[in-house]
Amino acid sequence: RMRLGNYKLPLCCFNDSLLLQVILAFCWVYIRKFQSRQESEVVSTITAICALAIALITSALLPVDIFLVSFMKYPNGTYKEWAANNETRGQIEDTVLYGYYTLYSIILFCVFLWIPFVYFYYEERDDDNVNKCSQVKNALKYTVGFIIVCVVLLLIGAFVPLQAPPGQNSTQWEKVQYLFEELGSGHGLPALSFSISSLTLIGMLAVITYTAYGMSVLPLNLIKGTRSVLYERLENTEDIEDVEHQIEKLKAKCKDGRPLSSRDRHNLQELEGKLQVLRRRGRHLEIAERNCCTKVGSALRPFKILLGVFFILVALLFTVALFISNLDKAFHSAGISTGFIIFGTNLTNPLNELLLALQPVFPLDYILITIITMYFVLTSMAGIRNMGIWFFWIRLYKIRPKRTRPQALLFLCMILLLIVLHTSYMIYSLAPQYVMYGICNITNNNFRKGTNEMTIFKRSFCLCFSDECTVTRSYLFLHKFWFFSTIYYFGNWAFIGAFLIGLVVSCCRGKKSVIEGEVEADDSDMSDDEYVH
């Protein structure tokens, strides 16, 4: 709890240390679940756990930001006694802003230095593990490129003018002085915001690819369930017998001493490889049949169906809310040159209305916004888990239980860090009025569109003029540069399209195997030791 004036402010109703322990425990279990036992390494494991924890902690900051902005005012729009002082409000805003500074700086450190270094360090590892200095040197050499990119982004963000520059009649000294004043006026906010916004663009692509698919595949997998273990074992046994019969027919051709043709040798080699995979599938199915988790999963089948139905309804609600929000921006914003920014809502947005309706019953709206944030993270994990890690049309890594390579885990955590950055804008798009002002929303807003003065009147819960409203600190990072907001806007349309395509694909697919992802043709027999023992 944090005391403000004569009031105690509960932060999301959780004890900070307990929440941190829960996040770290979840990250440890999640990484250990997918980590390959044969290729595990301490440095990469710790890096993956810490990076995943940072992603979750960062995603939890947005609900706190909204809560603090809302907590400053009464429902009628007037400031509470302890928040009536501008200095007190400034201290709260600075505290949240410093929280964003800290977490976003850590994300920059992870994305541009820590994770690349550990990735290249593991790639350069020798079989005999002797020359550590050479590994570190080569890893640093490749990491320097990421550091240069980070420095360039920070410099561009620091010196990009957000206000009109001096006129042509100004002296060179005045122009230089103007640049340094611009650099210092934002206290580093433009530099960090530009760097984070650049990473958010990459996160937008990851959200379109993984989160959109995860929002469809996660609930439908829960609804459809998995295939019967007994049926799979019977089907696998029949396949083994069929392949053995084909192998015997090919070998019968050379019983009289004649060699097989090149085509028959190739077919024999493929059949023997297929037989090997089928026998390994049989061993895994036998283990799955004895596994108590499989029996518990069957008992919880009705609960999984209800959970899947709930998730798909939530996904459809998000899609409808995002579609309405984008239409609102298209019809009522000042256009592409302002980043399609609107202050409030002009069309009825179901999610925004739900959050505002829950506001009087503390803390239901904050619980809902926290659930929405976690939902995006979990569906992103599900999308990456089902798709694997791709670079355009090239599949780099698979994410499989107890089989995932350290490099794949590092990629997974980096992608989640980038997704979390874009999640803030996604949630703002779902409920712009609530995320921007909390429970306090402006009733009118005057802005120029070209040369015409436009006045927009909005329904709100409290009377709040633009010079009195306090916006969330997240909004400052999201809309510091209008051209990023414009790209995010079109990215939302791409997200809607990707979700609908993923929904159709997920519906057309059959049930998953109970050992989905455990057996692949390119696995070695040695990897079965992780399951047999």
Secondary structure in CASP SS format (residue, H / E / C, confidence):
PFRMAT SS
TARGET T0000
AUTHOR 0000-0000-0000
METHOD secondary structure of the structure
MODEL  1
R C 1.00
M E 1.00
R E 1.00
L E 1.00
G C 1.00
N C 1.00
Y E 1.00
K E 1.00
L E 1.00
P C 1.00
L C 1.00
C C 1.00
C C 1.00
F C 1.00
N C 1.00
D H 1.00
S H 1.00
L H 1.00
L H 1.00
L H 1.00
Q H 1.00
V H 1.00
I H 1.00
L H 1.00
A H 1.00
F H 1.00
C H 1.00
W H 1.00
V H 1.00
Y H 1.00
I H 1.00
R H 1.00
K H 1.00
F H 1.00
Q E 1.00
S C 1.00
R C 1.00
Q C 1.00
E C 1.00
S C 1.00
E C 1.00
V H 1.00
V H 1.00
S H 1.00
T H 1.00
I H 1.00
T H 1.00
A H 1.00
I H 1.00
C H 1.00
A H 1.00
L H 1.00
A H 1.00
I H 1.00
A H 1.00
L H 1.00
I H 1.00
T H 1.00
S H 1.00
A C 1.00
L H 1.00
L H 1.00
P H 1.00
V H 1.00
D H 1.00
I H 1.00
F H 1.00
L H 1.00
V H 1.00
S H 1.00
F H 1.00
M C 1.00
K E 1.00
Y C 1.00
P C 1.00
N C 1.00
G C 1.00
T C 1.00
Y E 1.00
K C 1.00
E H 1.00
W H 1.00
A H 1.00
A C 1.00
N C 1.00
N H 1.00
E H 1.00
T H 1.00
R H 1.00
G H 1.00
Q H 1.00
I H 1.00
E H 1.00
D H 1.00
T H 1.00
V H 1.00
L H 1.00
Y H 1.00
G H 1.00
Y H 1.00
Y H 1.00
T H 1.00
L H 1.00
Y H 1.00
S H 1.00
I H 1.00
I H 1.00
L H 1.00
F H 1.00
C H 1.00
V H 1.00
F H 1.00
L H 1.00
W H 1.00
I H 1.00
P H 1.00
F H 1.00
V H 1.00
Y H 1.00
F H 1.00
Y H 1.00
Y H 1.00
E H 1.00
E C 1.00
R C 1.00
D C 1.00
D C 1.00
D C 1.00
N C 1.00
V C 1.00
N C 1.00
K H 1.00
C H 1.00
S H 1.00
Q H 1.00
V H 1.00
K H 1.00
N H 1.00
A H 1.00
L H 1.00
K H 1.00
Y H 1.00
T H 1.00
V H 1.00
G H 1.00
F H 1.00
I H 1.00
I H 1.00
V H 1.00
C H 1.00
V H 1.00
V H 1.00
L H 1.00
L H 1.00
L H 1.00
I H 1.00
G H 1.00
A H 1.00
F H 1.00
V C 1.00
P C 1.00
L C 1.00
Q C 1.00
A C 1.00
P C 1.00
P C 1.00
G C 1.00
Q C 1.00
N C 1.00
S C 1.00
T C 1.00
Q H 1.00
W H 1.00
E H 1.00
K H 1.00
V H 1.00
Q H 1.00
Y H 1.00
L H 1.00
F H 1.00
E H 1.00
E H 1.00
L H 1.00
G H 1.00
S H 1.00
G C 1.00
H C 1.00
G C 1.00
L H 1.00
P H 1.00
A H 1.00
L H 1.00
S H 1.00
F H 1.00
S H 1.00
I H 1.00
S H 1.00
S H 1.00
L H 1.00
T H 1.00
L H 1.00
I H 1.00
G H 1.00
M H 1.00
L H 1.00
A H 1.00
V H 1.00
I H 1.00
T H 1.00
Y H 1.00
T H 1.00
A H 1.00
Y H 1.00
G H 1.00
M H 1.00
S H 1.00
V H 1.00
L H 1.00
P H 1.00
L H 1.00
N H 1.00
L H 1.00
I H 1.00
K H 1.00
G C 1.00
T E 1.00
R C 1.00
S C 1.00
V H 1.00
L H 1.00
Y H 1.00
E H 1.00
R H 1.00
L H 1.00
E H 1.00
N H 1.00
T H 1.00
E H 1.00
D H 1.00
I H 1.00
E H 1.00
D H 1.00
V H 1.00
E H 1.00
H H 1.00
Q H 1.00
I H 1.00
E H 1.00
K H 1.00
L H 1.00
K H 1.00
A H 1.00
K C 1.00
C C 1.00
K C 1.00
D C 1.00
G C 1.00
R C 1.00
P C 1.00
L C 1.00
S C 1.00
S H 1.00
R H 1.00
D H 1.00
R H 1.00
H H 1.00
N H 1.00
L H 1.00
Q H 1.00
E H 1.00
L H 1.00
E H 1.00
G H 1.00
K H 1.00
L H 1.00
Q H 1.00
V H 1.00
L H 1.00
R H 1.00
R H 1.00
R H 1.00
G H 1.00
R H 1.00
H H 1.00
L H 1.00
E H 1.00
I H 1.00
A H 1.00
E H 1.00
R H 1.00
N C 1.00
C H 1.00
C H 1.00
T H 1.00
K H 1.00
V H 1.00
G H 1.00
S H 1.00
A H 1.00
L C 1.00
R H 1.00
P H 1.00
F H 1.00
K H 1.00
I H 1.00
L H 1.00
L H 1.00
G H 1.00
V H 1.00
F H 1.00
F H 1.00
I H 1.00
L H 1.00
V H 1.00
A H 1.00
L H 1.00
L H 1.00
F H 1.00
T H 1.00
V H 1.00
A H 1.00
L H 1.00
F H 1.00
I H 1.00
S H 1.00
N H 1.00
L H 1.00
D H 1.00
K H 1.00
A H 1.00
F H 1.00
H H 1.00
S C 1.00
A C 1.00
G C 1.00
I H 1.00
S H 1.00
T H 1.00
G C 1.00
F C 1.00
I C 1.00
I C 1.00
F C 1.00
G C 1.00
T C 1.00
N C 1.00
L C 1.00
T C 1.00
N C 1.00
P H 1.00
L H 1.00
N H 1.00
E H 1.00
L H 1.00
L H 1.00
L H 1.00
A H 1.00
L H 1.00
Q C 1.00
P C 1.00
V C 1.00
F C 1.00
P C 1.00
L H 1.00
D H 1.00
Y H 1.00
I H 1.00
L H 1.00
I H 1.00
T H 1.00
I H 1.00
I H 1.00
T H 1.00
M H 1.00
Y H 1.00
F H 1.00
V H 1.00
L H 1.00
T H 1.00
S H 1.00
M H 1.00
A H 1.00
G H 1.00
I H 1.00
R H 1.00
N H 1.00
M H 1.00
G C 1.00
I E 1.00
W E 1.00
F E 1.00
F C 1.00
W C 1.00
I E 1.00
R E 1.00
L E 1.00
Y E 1.00
K C 1.00
I C 1.00
R C 1.00
P C 1.00
K C 1.00
R C 1.00
T E 1.00
R C 1.00
P H 1.00
Q H 1.00
A H 1.00
L H 1.00
L H 1.00
F H 1.00
L H 1.00
C H 1.00
M H 1.00
I H 1.00
L H 1.00
L H 1.00
L H 1.00
I H 1.00
V H 1.00
L H 1.00
H H 1.00
T H 1.00
S H 1.00
Y H 1.00
M H 1.00
I H 1.00
Y H 1.00
S H 1.00
L H 1.00
A C 1.00
P H 1.00
Q H 1.00
Y H 1.00
V H 1.00
M H 1.00
Y H 1.00
G C 1.00
I C 1.00
C C 1.00
N C 1.00
I C 1.00
T C 1.00
N E 1.00
N E 1.00
N E 1.00
F E 1.00
R E 1.00
K E 1.00
G C 1.00
T C 1.00
N E 1.00
E E 1.00
M E 1.00
T E 1.00
I E 1.00
F E 1.00
K C 1.00
R C 1.00
S C 1.00
F C 1.00
C C 1.00
L C 1.00
C C 1.00
F C 1.00
S C 1.00
D C 1.00
E C 1.00
C C 1.00
T C 1.00
V C 1.00
T C 1.00
R H 1.00
S H 1.00
Y H 1.00
L H 1.00
F H 1.00
L H 1.00
H C 1.00
K C 1.00
F C 1.00
W H 1.00
F H 1.00
F H 1.00
S H 1.00
T H 1.00
I H 1.00
Y H 1.00
Y H 1.00
F H 1.00
G H 1.00
N H 1.00
W H 1.00
A H 1.00
F H 1.00
I H 1.00
G H 1.00
A H 1.00
F H 1.00
L H 1.00
I H 1.00
G H 1.00
L H 1.00
V H 1.00
V H 1.00
S H 1.00
C H 1.00
C H 1.00
R C 1.00
G C 1.00
K C 1.00
K E 1.00
S C 1.00
V C 1.00
I C 1.00
E C 1.00
G C 1.00
E C 1.00
V C 1.00
E C 1.00
A C 1.00
D C 1.00
D C 1.00
S C 1.00
D H 1.00
M H 1.00
S H 1.00
D H 1.00
D H 1.00
E H 1.00
Y H 1.00
V H 1.00
H C 1.00
END
